[in-house]
Structures are given as C-alpha cells and as structure tokens.
Amino acid sequence: MTDALITTDRLALHQPQACDLAAVAAIVADGAVRRFLGNRDAQMPDEFARFARNAGSWALYGYGNFMVRDRVSGDLIGICGVFHSWRGFDGFDDVPEAGWIFARPVWGRGCATEAMRAALAWFDRAHGPHRIACMIDTDNHASHAVARKLGFAVYGAHHFGGHAVVLSQRTI
C-alpha cells in the first residue's frame, strides 16, 4: 500500500493499486451497497473494468477515485473522489465527476462526507476551481444528503442504466 495522499481524523485516502481490487469488489458485492449503483454488476470482469477505468483517470487527468481506509484498522471501507467522466448525456461529457461508495458497516457514521470533503479540497488545491458533476439515484436519500453537505445543487434529471437519477453540480 502506498502512503496516503490525504488523511483525516479517521480516514486515509490513497490512489488505487492492483491489490485493492478484491476489497472494492467485496464492498460492491453487497446487494444493499449495489442497490443504487444502476447497472453495476458484482462480477469480477465488470469490477475490473470499472477499477481500471478509475485508475486510468489518475494516469490521464491527474485525479480519480481514492481508496478509503480506516486509519485504525487499515481496512478498505470505500471509494470516493473526483474522476474524469464521459456519460453521453447533458453535463456529463468530459467533466470531472464526483462519486462515493462505502461499505455497509460504515453507513451513517459520516465517512462519505468526511472523505469527500477531503477529496474535494485536495482536488481544488491540485486542479483549481472546476464545475464538478454528480449523479445520484433518485431514491438514494443518504447520498443526496451528502451531496447537499458538499455544496452540490440539483440541475436536472436523467435515466441512466435503467434508473432515474438526479444530476447535481458544484461550481466554484
């Protein structure tokens, strides 16, 4: 494991490494975690493709999702950050996109908000002010609350992967 790029009181955020793939796949294998992830398949080929795409964002753009570890246990508890996106619809092509996925045992503890605040502050320092988009399943009320805390405002709606999603953005 590499040294953390970012630390908070409880969390350490690292760039992805190949050894993180199994832990990420285990997090999204939980049906409750996957519930609001649209068409995300829990099979390893799909997880590998997503993991490689997110790692590629780091290589091509200098930013991407972080692997989030508990600073005490060292366990991988989530992924979050800002990655480069092409989604094929209004406001999501060639823009930084924010996202977060956390393991069910840490839900309700503020880990997503804490990690994303740190990731967004890092992004702003490293890359300057940018419009950042995010999409959240209409029924994912917990993630909508996180987005509001992070300063994202709703600008539209769309269907993605067979699910209704709310489109939000953070502008500086």
NORVEN-V330735 format. One record per pair of residues at least 12 apart in sequence whose C-alpha atoms are under 7 Angstrom apart, sorted by the first residue. I is the first residue (numbers start at 1). J is the second residue. Records with the same first field share a line. If there is no record, write none. Layout:
I=J / J
This chain:
2=14
10=70 / 71
11=68 / 69 / 70 / 71
12=68 / 69 / 70 / 71
13=66 / 67 / 68 / 69
14=66 / 67 / 68
15=66 / 67
16=55 / 66 / 67
21=51
23=76
25=42 / 44 / 47
27=103
28=42
29=42
33=103 / 104
36=137 / 140
38=160 / 161 / 162 / 163
39=161
54=83
57=83 / 84
63=82 / 83
64=81 / 82 / 83 / 84
65=79 / 80 / 81 / 82 / 83
66=79 / 80 / 81
67=79 / 80
77=102 / 103
78=101 / 102 / 103
79=100 / 101 / 102
80=99 / 100 / 101 / 116
81=98 / 99 / 100 / 116 / 119
82=96 / 97 / 98 / 99
83=96 / 97 / 98
84=96 / 97
85=97
92=133
95=132
96=132 / 133
97=132 / 133 / 134
98=132 / 133 / 134
99=134
100=112
113=146
117=150
129=172
130=171 / 172
131=169 / 170 / 171 / 172
132=169 / 170 / 171
133=168 / 169 / 170
134=167 / 168 / 169
135=165 / 166 / 167 / 168
136=165 / 166 / 167
137=163 / 164 / 165 / 166
138=164 / 165 / 166
151=170
152=168 / 169 / 170
153=168 / 169 / 170
154=166 / 167 / 168 / 169
155=167 / 168 / 169
156=168
